[in-house]
């Protein structure tokens, strides 16, 4: 049994990783600025230590005693990821942590020049590796669990429509957060993954219409494909940031999401697709769930609540 610290424990990604680490028999510690009610309700038994990812001095006390560290970060901190991952790497190395496993939560390009956050992923990965801490990085291309968020689920559950900025020809290897967590925990003691990165996706490459067919089957209702424009989707996500975020920052975020999805729908590199045969060959002991299996575990009834992320 190892001690695993999960950075970003309050978020849906961190919660899934906690689930998988506990299922594997490890002792788990949650790391975030504060312990949320959601974390308390889901895992009251785990240890918690407060840390500010933008204050490196708070990290050693939070990480002390950890064998391994799993890393996620809040979406608003994406522009500061090089700084954050460098600080985590330095702190972990000084403490003798055996491995840091980082989930970029987006596709990792294999050559320079990619737009948006994709190109930034290379600099962030290099910054982590250069700290000298043993590290592994996974690029999860698109989460099934996004469909359970407040900004996506209400359209499915209450309006019987899949309202997402995926054009008819866009295909994606959606992956569940539990499978991402399972892979991150599995990789901790894999020596062949030290100093390596790999993109992750699920076993199916689905079109929007295929997603609708699956959601219709598991919900028992006809879910129609009603694509959002990238502009509409950006405004919807920006509105979900809440009143505490200034209007100017919301608009910057909305514009970013708009441009991001315009790019994803047209980019020849197809950032939502992965070579699943390669993934499975590197991870033969992991069984990845299909969209249908994941969706069957969710509540799609009208009025059901979504998650905040």
N, C-alpha and C positions, 0 to 999 in steps of 0.2 A: 504493500500500500504506500502510495506517495502522497505528498501534500501538493495540491494543484491550486494555484491562485488564478482566478478568472477576473481579468480587468474588463470593466464594463458589465459587472454582474447584474445590474438592474435592467438592462435592455433585453429584448427578445433573443438576440444572439447569445448573450451571456447566460441567460436562463437555460437555453437549450444545451449549452456546453456544461453547465453545472449538472443538469440531468444526466448527461452521458458520462461525466466523470464519476458521479456517485454510482451509476449503474455498473461502472467498471471496478468499483470497490475502493476508490480513492477517497482521501480526506480532502475536502474542498473549502477554499477560502474565497469569499467575495470581496472584490476591490472596486470601490467607486467613491465619489465625493461624499455620498451619504447613502444610508441603507433605506431603500424604498419600501413602501407598504407591500408592493407586489413581491419583492424578494422575501420579505418577512412571511407572507402568506404561503409562498411556494416552498421555501426552504428555511424554516425557522431554526433548523438544527445546525446550519453551517456557520463557521466563524466569519466575521466581517472586519475589514480594516479600511479606514478612510484614507484616500489619497487624491491629490489634485494632479492630473496629468500634465498640467502646465506649470507645476512647481516640483522640480526634480528632487528637492530636499524632502518631500513627503513620501517618496517612493521606497527608499531602503527600509523604513519602519514597516511599511505595508508588505513588502516582499520577503522580509527576513523569515527564514525557516521554510521557504518554498523550495520544493524540488523542481517544479515546472511552473511556467506561466503561460496562460492562454490570453491573447490580447485582442480586444475589440475597442472601438472608440466611438463616441457620439458623432452623429453626422455633422453638427456644426463645427467640429474640430478638424474636419478633413483638410483644410488649408494648412494646418500646423502638424501634419503627420510626420514629416521628417524630424522635426524637433521632438515630438512625443516618442517616436520609436527609438531615436537616438538615446534619449534619457532613460527609457525602459531598458534598452540594451546595456548601457553603462552600469545601471544599478544592478541588473541581474548578473552581469559578469563579475562585479565586485563581490557579490554575495555567493558566487559559486553555483548559481542556478544551472541545472543540467540541460535545459532546453527552453527556449521561448518559441511558441507557435503563434503566428500572427495571421489573422484572416483579413485580407484587404477588402472583402465584401464586393469586389468588382474584378472583372477580367484583367489579367496581367499580359501585356503584349510581349512578344519575343523579339521585337526590334524597335529602335527608337522612332520617334516622330508621331506617335499616336496622340489624338486629341483628348481634351478634357482630363478627367482624373486618371484615365488609363495610362497615359504617358508618365504621369507623376508616380505611378506605382513603382516604376523601375528605380527612381531616385530614393524612394522610401525603403524599398527592399535593400538596396545597396547601403543606405545609412545604417540599417539594423545590422547587416552582416559585418560592416566595418567596425562595429563596437567590439567585435571578437567574441560575443556570446554565442554559444551553439544555438542555431535558430532554423526554423522551417517556416515557409510562407505558403498559404493557400489563397488562390483567387477564386472565390465563389461567384459564379456569373449572375445568377438570378434566383432569389429565394421564393419557394412556394408560399412561405409564410407571409410574404407581402400581401397575398390575397386575403389574409385575416386582419390586416390593419384597418383602422377606422376609415381611411380614405379610399379603400378598395372594397371592403366587405359590405358596406351599407348599400352599394349599388347591386351587388350580387344577392344579398339576403332580402333586401326590402324592395328592390326594383327589378329583379330578375334579369339583370344585364351585366355583361362583362365590359366594364368601362375602363379601358386601359390604353395607353398610347402605343400599342403594338399594331403596326400595319398588317394587312392580310398576308403578306409574304414573309413577315418576320417569324423566324423559328427560334426556339429557345430550349436549352437543357435546364429547365427548372430543377432546383434541388431543395430538399427540406433542411431546415436549420438543425434538426436532430441528426441528420446524416452528416452535416458539416461538423457538428460537435463530436460525433462518433469518429470521424476521420482525424480531427485534431487530437483527440485523446489517444487514438491508435498510433499516431505518428510520433508520440513523445519518446518512445524507446526504439524507434526504427533508425538505426545508424545510417541507412542509405538515404534518409530524408534530411539529415543534418546538412545545412548549407544549401538546401535545395528549395525551389518553388515549383508549384504546379497549379494549374487551373482546375477547378472542380465544377462538375455539373451532374445532373441526374441522368437516368438511363434512357430517357425519351427526349426527342427533339420535336417539340410541339408547336403547331400553328395556333393562332388565337381561336380558330373554329374548333380545333381539337380540345383546347382548354374548355370551351363552352360545352362541348359534348360530355366531357368528364363531369363538369359541375352540374349539368342537367341530370346526369345519371345518379350522382350521389345525393342530390337535393330532392329528387323526385319532381322537379319543376323544369320548365324549358327556360334555360338561361341563354339569352340572345347576345350576339356579338355587336356591341355598340362602341366602336373605338373612340377614345378621347383624342383630340389633337394634342400634340406636345404643348401647345400654348395653354389649353384648358388644364392639362395635367399639372403643369408648372404652377398655375394659379391655385389649383386645388391643394397641392402640397404646401405651398407657401401659406395659405390660409390656416393650415393645420399647425403652424408654428406657434400660434397663440398671440394674445395681445401684448405679451411682454417683449416680443421682438419688434423693433422699429420697422415702419413701413418700407423704408429704403432698403434695409437688409432683406425683407421679404421679397421685394421686387428683384433684387440681385439673385436670390435663390430661385425664384420663379423663372427668370431668364436662363439660369444655368440648366434647370431641369428641362426647359423647352429645347434648348440647343442640344442637350445630351440625348434626348429621344429623337430629335431630327437626325442626329448622327447615327444612333443605334439602328434606326430603320433603314439607313442607306449605306452604311460603312461596308466596304468590301471585305474587311477583316471579320465581320459578323461576331461582335463581342459577346453575344448571348449564347454562342454555340461552343461546345467543347468536343474533343474526341473522346467519347465515353469508353471506347474499347481500350484506349491508353490508360484512362483513369482506373478502369477495373483491373487491367493487367498489373498496375502498380499497387493496387489495393485488393488483392484477390479474396481476402478474408472479410471484406465489408460487403454486406448486401444493401444496395441502395433502393429506397422505396420509390414506387411510381407515383405520378400525380394522383392517380385514382386511389391508391392506398392512403396517401397523405390526406386527400380531400375527404375520404370516408371517415377519418378520425376527427373532423371538424364539425362544428355546429353551424349550419347554414339556414337555420330557421329565421323567419322574419322577426326583426327586433333584437336578434342576438347581437351581443356587443363584440366589437373588434378590439384589437390591441392598439396601443398608442403609437407604435412605431411602424 
